[in-house]
Amino acid sequence: MKHVALLVIAGLAAAQQPAGQDPPFQLPPTVEMRPDLTYASYGARSLKVDLFLPRQGAGPFPAVVYIHGGGWSGGSKIAFRRQAAHMGNKGFVGACIEYRLSGEAQFPAALHDAKAAVRWLRAHAKEFRVNPDRIGAAGGSAGGHLAAMLGTTQDIAEFEGAGGNAGHSSKVRAVAAFNPALDLVSFGQRGPDNAQNAVSRFLGGPYKDHEALWAKASPLTHTSKQSAAFLLLHGTGDTTVPYQQSVDMMNKLKAAGVHAEIFTAEGAGHGFFNRPPWYEPSLKRMGEFLTRMLR
């Protein structure tokens, strides 16, 4: 059975390395790690990926790329290495990538980087034993936003960017998004807070007088029958990105005829997926979904 190439784009600053993580990172003996490979270049600026490869098997394997979160303005590519190692042990290639943060370049730069990572996987599919026909995406909060944008903007040329490997597609077939930011307009319409400020930095301007840009950068805006299948994983106690955003996204996807489902973490707050008691059940649900949708 062919494996699935999989882009996992994930995380938010609150969930980078919290105390009491469950479990601590360990690289299984069945997985090889190749750190700091270059996956995209913009002049002298290069972007790095830590690659996790199954030591056994000819593949082609799923490729799981984890792109860290941090409100689009911080974080590290090590944030999801535990998930990359876990999935590597199950026969997935894992790629934890960095991308340009809002202090360096505003939207759509980070999305350009995410799409460049998908193209890079396809361009190096043979080298890394990746199935180029089966690529998906996943992520959390800011990373969930990028994953969802990958899954909903698959034929919009202006979002491709110039990160390299232009002859390859950046399309994805499935998205698993943890507490994702899906409707940026809703942040702009509510009172000033940290989330609204993070979006303003990411987009390079406040909501007032930039309403069209905030809508353009929202995955909810681009949802259509061409969208990837979605799993939305969200805590009902999330005060940063309201749970209702995932409900609205699921309903809009279903209305368009796209497969969509939700994993509800009752009472859980932002970044729940990287903490006890939610790490194991959310990882299990993500793995089941991606296997079911892509294999």
Residue, then its C-alpha position, 0 to 999 in steps of 0.5 A: m500500500k502506498h504511503v501518503a505524503l503529508l504536510v503538518i503545519a502546526g503550533l502556537a507560542a503558548a504551546q511551544q515547550p510548556a512545563g509538564q509536556d506529555p511526553p518529553f521528546q525522544l528520537p526513536p531508534t527507528v527514526e533518523m533525524r537530518p537537521d537544518l536542510t534548506y527547503a527554500s531560498y529568497g536571495a541570501r535568506s534560506l529557510k531550514v527544515d529538520l527532516f525525520l526519516p524512517r530507517q526501514g522500508a523503501g516507501p513511498f512514505p507520508a511526509v509530515v512537515y511541522i511548521h511552528g506557531g507563535g502568533w506568526s511572530g515567534g516560535s521555533k521549528i522544534a515545537f512539533r519534533r515529538q509529533a514528527a518522531h512519533m509519526g516517523n516511528k509509524g512510517f511517516v517522513g517528518a519535516c519541521i520547518e521554519y518560516r518568515l515571521s511577521g517581523e521579517a515579512q508580512f502576509p502572504a510571506a509565511l503562506h509562500d513558505a508553507k507552499a514552498a515546503v510542499r513543492w520541496l517535498r514533491a521535488h525531493a520525493k524520490e530522495f526522501r521516499v515520499n509519495p508526491d501524489r498524497i500530500g496533506a497539511a496540519g497545524g495549530s492556531a497560527g500554524g492551523h491558519l497556514a495549514a487551512m490556507l494551504g487547503t483552501t487556496q490551492d489554485i490562487a497563483e499570488f499565494e505561491g511565492a518564489g521559494g523554489n521548485a516552481g515546476h511542482s504543485s503545492k496542492v494538499r489533499a487533507v488538513a488537520a488543524f488544531n485550534p486554528a485561526l480561520d476567520l481573521v475578520s472576527f479578530g478585527q471586529r472585536g475589541p483590541d487584544n493580543a490576538q488582534n494585535a498579532v493579526s495586525r502585525f502579520l498582515g501589516g495593518p490594522y483592521k480599520d481601512h484594511e478589511a479586504l486584506w483581513a478577509k483575503a487572509s482568512p481560510l473561511t473566505h476561500t472555502s469551496k468544493q475544491s478544498a481539502a478534507f479537514l479535521l478541526l481539533h479545538g478546545t471549548g475553553d479557548t479564549t484566544v481563538p474561539y471554538q466557534q471558528s472551527v464549527d463555522m469552518m466545518n459547516k461551510l466545508k460540509a455545505a460545499g460538499v467537502h469532508a469535514e469533522i471536528f475533535t472537541a476538547e471539552g474545557a481545553g484552552h489554547g495549545f491543548f494538543n501539546r499538553p496532558p491529558w490531550y496529547e495522546p488522544s489528539l495525536k491518535r485522532m490526527g493520525e487516524f484522520l490522515t490515514r483514512m483520508l490519504r492512504 
